[in-house]
Amino acid sequence: MVTIDRLLTVERTTDQERERWLTQQDAVPTWRLRAEAVEVRLSRDRDDLDRFNPAER
């Protein structure tokens, strides 16, 4: 009986971990897109800074 309870606990924990992992994987593309957008914005800001203040760089 103890073995069955232990097995059920392990399966439940495994399912919870799998669900957590899947949720995180769903968020990865969103974070990647956000990071790419920030990189583009930073690049534009650097270009603007270079254009307006070429001696400071």
Buried (B, 14 or more C-beta within 10 A) or exposed (E): EEEEEEEEEEEEEEEEEEEEEEEEEEEEEEEEEEEEEEEEEEEEEEEEEEEEEEEEE
